[in-house]
Each structure stands twice: as C-alpha cells, then as structure tokens.
Amino acid sequence: MAVYEGTRYYPLPRPAALPRRRYAARVRAGRRNNRVGIATAAVLVAFLIGLFYLTQTVRVAATTYDIDTLAAQRDQLTQQIQSLQGDIALQGAEISVTRRALGFGLSPLGAPLWVRGR
C-alpha cells in the first residue's frame, strides 16, 4: 500500500490579525456623499409627488364633470316627463275628448241613465 506525503495534515500557523481600518471603504476610495446627487434625488421625488397630485386632480375634475353632465340630463328628462304628463292630462280631459268626437262626426250622448240596484 502506498501512502502519499501530501495527504497528511500539517497545521499551518495562523496569520496575525490585521489592524482595523480607520475609515470606511468609500472614504478611502474617495467617494463621499455627493450633494448634486442628493439634490437630483430630491427634485425627482418632488416631481413624482407633483405628478401624482396632478393625476388625482384631473381624475376628480373629470368625475365632477361627469356628475354635472348627468345631473343636467336628469333635469332635462324630468322636465320632459312633466311636459308629457301635462299633454296626457290635457288630451284625456272630457272637454277635449268631446271636441274630438264631434270633429269625427259623432253625436253627443243624451242624459245619463241611472239604474238603481235592488
């Protein structure tokens, strides 16, 4: 049986811990908070909030316009119904019916006949 020397475990000495770095990586790399980037982000957020507000305002205005249009249409239909009811009442009146019957050549009825119940 062959045994290879490379397969044995030899503990290696641990390297000494490095001292902690004093500054963060972005500071060491020269990347600091950029005021232009922050200002750009603030303008973008303000623009998005304004766009959202404008969208909601337009939606409410459109809904109000639809409601006003429907209310005007309802008033118009109510007036039309009242006008037609007046025409029906006028055409159904006894005087109107009698005049039309005479116009068609019918003769008026005599006195009413009353029949007594037993």
C-alpha positions in Angstrom: 0.0 0.0 0.0 1.3 3.4 -1.0 1.0 6.4 1.2 1.5 9.9 -0.1 3.2 12.5 2.0 0.9 15.2 0.7 -2.2 13.7 2.3 -1.1 14.2 5.9 -2.4 17.2 7.9 0.1 19.8 8.8 -1.3 22.6 10.9 -0.4 26.0 9.4 0.4 28.9 11.7 -2.5 31.5 11.7 -1.6 34.9 10.3 -1.7 37.8 12.8 -4.9 39.8 12.7 -4.7 42.9 10.7 -5.4 46.2 12.5 -8.8 47.7 11.9 -9.0 50.3 9.2 -9.7 53.8 10.4 -12.0 55.0 7.5 -14.8 53.3 5.6 -14.1 51.9 2.2 -16.0 54.7 0.3 -13.9 57.3 2.1 -10.7 55.6 1.3 -11.8 55.3 -2.3 -12.6 59.0 -2.4 -16.3 58.5 -2.8 -18.2 60.8 -0.4 -21.8 61.9 -0.3 -22.4 64.0 -3.4 -24.6 67.0 -2.9 -25.6 67.1 -6.5 -26.8 63.5 -6.4 -28.9 64.3 -3.3 -30.3 67.4 -4.9 -31.2 65.4 -8.0 -32.9 62.8 -6.0 -34.9 65.4 -4.1 -36.0 67.1 -7.3 -37.1 63.7 -8.7 -39.1 62.9 -5.6 -40.8 66.3 -5.8 -41.6 65.8 -9.5 -43.1 62.4 -8.8 -45.2 63.8 -6.0 -46.4 66.6 -8.2 -47.2 64.2 -11.0 -49.3 62.1 -8.6 -51.1 65.1 -7.3 -51.9 66.3 -10.9 -53.2 62.9 -11.9 -55.5 62.8 -8.9 -56.7 66.4 -9.5 -57.5 65.6 -13.2 -59.4 62.4 -12.2 -61.5 64.3 -9.6 -62.3 67.1 -12.2 -63.3 64.5 -14.8 -65.6 62.8 -12.3 -67.1 66.1 -11.3 -67.7 67.0 -14.9 -69.5 63.6 -15.5 -71.6 64.1 -12.4 -72.7 67.6 -13.6 -73.5 66.3 -17.0 -75.6 63.5 -15.6 -77.4 65.9 -13.3 -78.3 68.3 -16.2 -79.5 65.3 -18.2 -81.7 64.2 -15.3 -83.2 67.7 -15.0 -83.9 67.7 -18.7 -85.6 64.3 -18.5 -87.7 65.4 -15.5 -88.9 68.5 -17.5 -89.7 66.2 -20.5 -91.7 63.9 -18.2 -93.7 66.7 -16.7 -94.4 68.1 -20.2 -95.7 64.8 -21.4 -97.8 64.3 -18.3 -99.4 67.7 -18.9 -100.1 66.7 -22.5 -101.7 63.4 -21.4 -103.8 65.2 -18.8 -104.9 67.8 -21.5 -105.7 65.1 -24.1 -107.6 63.0 -21.6 -109.8 65.7 -20.3 -113.6 65.3 -21.0 -113.8 68.6 -23.0 -111.0 67.6 -25.3 -112.5 64.1 -25.9 -115.9 65.6 -26.6 -114.5 68.1 -29.1 -112.5 65.4 -31.0 -115.6 63.1 -31.1 -117.7 65.9 -32.6 -114.9 66.6 -35.1 -115.1 63.0 -36.2 -118.8 63.3 -36.8 -120.1 61.5 -33.6 -123.2 62.9 -31.9 -123.3 63.8 -28.2 -124.9 61.4 -25.7 -128.2 62.1 -24.1 -128.8 62.5 -20.4 -127.2 59.8 -18.3 -129.4 56.8 -17.4 -129.2 55.8 -13.7 -130.1 52.2 -12.8 -131.0 51.5 -9.2 -129.7 48.4 -7.6 -132.2 46.0 -5.9 
